[in-house]
Amino acid sequence: MSKPKEIFLPSLDKEIGAIHPINQVKFDLIKLLTSFGFEVAEGPEIESEEFNFDMLNIPATHPAREMHDTFYVDGMKKVLRTHTSPVQVRTMLASKPPIAVVSPGKVYRKDDDATHLPMFHQIEGLYVDENVNFAHLKDLIYKICHSLFGEEAQLRFRPSYFPFTEPSAEVDVLFGDKWLEILGCGVVNPKVLDNCGIDPQKYSGLAFGLGIERIAMLKYEVKDIRDFYKSNLDFLRQFK
């Protein structure tokens, strides 16, 4: 008589995963901004130069294109988007004010070091309506930063330049004794509104954009951005 075969059940002691820190920061920001009335809008990662640059007041001869030096495809006719701003262009072309959208997604630039990657995640916001001004923008930025870093976080706005906003500012948050830049923002340039068929005499807007990896690095005290993409379980288990 043959010996009965032993039956082994699979172990029920399985490790429970967690949301990746990049997605956690993204989800937190989307939840905050949708609570203010913003809607989530998404667009293609392979874009035309027209939507990625021209419509945003960055013509072919503009030096700002060097800052966005990126990856071209389809015989230089298409580009891996360098920011999620083309989603704002698409939204303005398809909608009439009031417009309030937030656009999260992957973007691509030729960067590769301990604080930059050639692919990273960005989230941008756009609000267009009558009588929108910098005071509205500043109030929104304070709400975003206090949500991320606590009500005691100290902010400063530095004048800056972006082709698609005017006036423009970069926002720093004080960490210890150092000011660290976390986002760019500004009042939508009237040329951009006009390019999208929106009357700049009647409407104005605010826009902001931030890199999700940078926020996650600051929030979770990560020193090297590349750690987010190494699939190192010892690293990822910290964020359960």
Secondary structure by P-SEA (a helix, b strand, c coil): ccccbbbbccccbbbbbcccaaaaaaaaaaaaaaaabbbbbbbbcccccccccccccccccccccccccccccccccccccccaaaaaaaaaaaccccccccccccccccccccccccbbbbbbbbbbcccccaaaaaaaaaaaaaaaccccbbbbbbbbbbcccccbbbbbbbcccbbbbccccccccaaaaaaaccccccccbbbbbbbaaaaaaaaacccccccccccccccccccc
